[in-house]
Amino acid sequence: MLSEFVRDHREEIIARCRARVAGRVVPGLNPLELEHGIPLFLRELEEALACELRQRSGAVTAAVAHGEDPMRSGFTIAQVVHNYGDVCQAITELAIERNASITTGESRALNNCLDNAIAEAVTAYARRHELEVAAEAAHHASQHLGRIAQELRGMLAGAIVAFHVLRTGTIAIQGTTGDVLGHSLVGLRDRLNRSLTEVRLTTGIAQLETIAVAAFLEELEVSAIVDARARKLRLTVTPIDPEVTVDSDRSILSSIIANLLENAFDHTRPHSHVRLHTRATPDRVLFEIEDQCGGIAPDRCDQLLEHHAEQGSDGTGLGLCVRGVKLLRGTIRVCNRNHGCMFTVDLPRMLD
């Protein structure tokens, strides 16, 4: 088996990886890579490979450790990505030279481990960056513009790393690394949309236009599905009569629905379902976002929206939704539904 081959040739694999790292120009060499890094990467990748070949859930846990442990040891995200690739390349080259018998399933398992490890490394990097940004924002709330720039840099860095990995051709874009790239791009778009919406909410001026609801939902669904897939969720967007229109601000409405969907994704269990159902009455259009969060205490439903309304501009989430809906002359409410919550955005319908 491939895992046995790796175990029996551990020292030679490590030596080959060290030679690759020592001759590398970019990214720069971290002295820890030669002495401690390569054995760490090989050991963790070997554990993930063993789990993958046995089709055990431990492969995911090992991949998470891949993403977090090396960076805690002082490696940059670029060094982490390159080292995983070096380890896998060394294993493959040595197996070919020794005429080792590697099955198609074992080769696929090795590629899956590499894909998951790199994806988790990029995700862990973005998560650490987000935590650092959040901590800094708590101490420097007045530096709002700087916080936005840092968020954008963090998401952009994750997208660039994932793109460079995919461009090598080693990893298929349909894999986990491709999902990370898609999630980063969606995050960039949503952050930019929120920033533009915050400006309009601050001025209190909405740029109203006639919006065909069906076409609006189609545009929203494209990027929302990417975000849902990256979180291992299923999203259903129900169709509506193409003739239904609202007189609204497209940017503000898009940010409201996108924020409510993101809130649903954040609180819904993986491998479950989020629904966006839109319906029209003779004089209203209602956007209903239903998640599977487990529900909230009934007495907290009204308090939840009141709390965010009192907070004013919180930059993201429900605070923006409450203020945005008010500016659009609509209402927002929340209730428990099935196994989760349902947020309803109720806007006046434009009639012929």
C-alpha positions, 0 to 999 in steps of 0.5 A, spaced: 500 500 500 502 507 498 501 508 506 506 502 507 511 505 502 511 512 505 513 509 512 518 504 509 522 510 505 520 516 510 528 518 510 529 518 503 522 522 502 524 527 507 531 528 504 528 529 497 523 534 500 529 538 504 533 538 497 527 542 494 526 546 500 533 548 500 534 550 493 527 554 493 528 561 491 520 563 492 517 563 498 523 565 502 526 559 506 524 558 514 530 554 517 525 551 521 522 547 515 529 543 514 529 541 521 522 540 523 517 542 518 518 537 513 517 531 518 511 534 520 508 535 513 510 528 512 507 525 518 501 529 518 500 527 510 501 520 512 496 520 517 491 523 513 492 518 507 491 512 512 484 515 514 483 517 506 485 510 504 480 507 510 475 512 508 475 514 515 472 521 517 479 522 521 482 525 514 478 531 515 481 532 522 488 531 520 487 536 514 485 541 519 491 540 523 495 541 517 492 548 516 493 550 523 499 547 526 504 549 521 502 556 521 503 556 529 510 554 528 511 560 524 511 558 517 507 563 512 501 560 508 506 560 501 511 556 505 505 551 507 502 550 500 509 549 497 511 544 502 505 540 502 506 540 494 514 538 495 512 532 500 507 529 495 511 530 489 517 527 492 512 521 494 510 520 487 517 521 484 520 516 488 514 511 487 515 511 480 523 510 480 522 504 485 516 501 480 512 501 486 505 499 485 500 504 486 493 503 485 488 508 482 485 509 488 491 510 492 493 516 487 486 519 488 487 518 495 493 522 495 491 527 491 485 528 495 489 529 501 493 534 498 487 538 496 484 538 503 490 540 506 492 546 502 484 548 502 484 547 510 491 551 510 488 557 506 482 557 510 485 557 517 490 562 514 483 566 512 480 564 519 486 567 523 486 573 519 479 574 520 480 573 528 486 578 528 482 583 524 476 582 529 480 583 535 483 590 532 477 592 530 474 592 537 480 596 540 480 601 534 472 602 532 474 608 529 478 606 524 473 603 520 476 604 513 482 600 515 478 594 518 475 594 511 481 594 507 484 588 512 478 584 511 479 585 503 486 583 503 485 577 507 480 574 502 484 577 496 490 573 499 486 567 500 483 567 493 490 568 490 494 562 494 488 558 491 488 560 484 496 559 484 495 552 486 489 551 481 493 554 476 499 548 477 494 543 474 495 539 480 489 540 483 482 540 480 478 546 480 472 542 482 475 540 489 476 543 496 481 548 494 476 550 488 471 551 493 476 556 497 477 560 491 470 561 490 468 562 497 474 568 497 471 571 491 464 571 494 466 574 500 470 579 496 464 581 493 459 581 499 464 586 503 464 591 497 457 590 496 456 592 504 461 597 504 457 601 498 450 599 502 453 602 508 455 609 505 448 609 502 445 608 509 449 613 512 447 618 507 440 616 508 439 616 500 436 610 496 437 610 489 430 607 487 429 603 480 424 598 478 427 591 479 424 585 476 424 580 482 425 574 478 431 576 474 434 579 481 433 572 484 437 569 479 443 574 479 443 573 487 443 565 486 449 564 482 454 567 487 450 564 493 450 557 491 458 557 491 458 560 498 453 554 500 457 549 497 463 551 500 460 550 507 457 543 505 450 546 505 444 545 500 440 552 497 434 552 494 431 558 491 424 558 489 422 561 482 417 567 482 412 570 477 417 574 472 412 580 472 413 581 479 417 588 480 419 592 486 421 599 486 427 599 491 435 600 491 438 594 488 445 595 492 441 595 498 436 590 497 442 585 494 446 586 501 440 585 505 438 578 502 446 576 501 447 578 509 440 574 511 443 568 507 450 569 510 447 569 517 443 562 515 449 559 512 453 561 518 448 558 523 445 552 519 448 545 520 453 542 515 449 537 510 443 541 511 438 546 507 437 553 507 431 556 503 430 562 499 422 563 498 419 569 495 412 570 494 407 576 492 401 579 495 397 584 491 401 589 494 407 586 497 413 582 496 416 578 501 423 575 501 423 569 506 430 566 508 429 559 512 435 556 515 436 549 520 439 553 526 435 549 531 430 555 532 431 560 538 427 562 544 420 565 542 421 571 547 427 573 543 425 573 536 422 581 537 428 582 541 433 580 536 431 585 531 430 590 536 437 589 539 441 590 532 436 596 530 439 599 537 446 598 535 446 602 529 451 601 524 455 594 526 458 594 519 455 587 517 449 582 519 443 584 522 444 591 523 445 593 516 439 589 514 434 592 519 437 599 517 436 597 510 429 595 510 427 601 514 430 605 508 426 601 503 420 603 507 419 595 508 419 591 515 423 585 517 421 580 522 423 573 524 420 567 527 421 559 528 419 555 522 420 547 522 427 546 525 430 553 524 428 560 523 425 564 518 427 571 516 422 575 512 423 582 508 417 585 507 417 590 501 411 594 498 410 591 491 410 596 484 404 595 481 402 597 473 
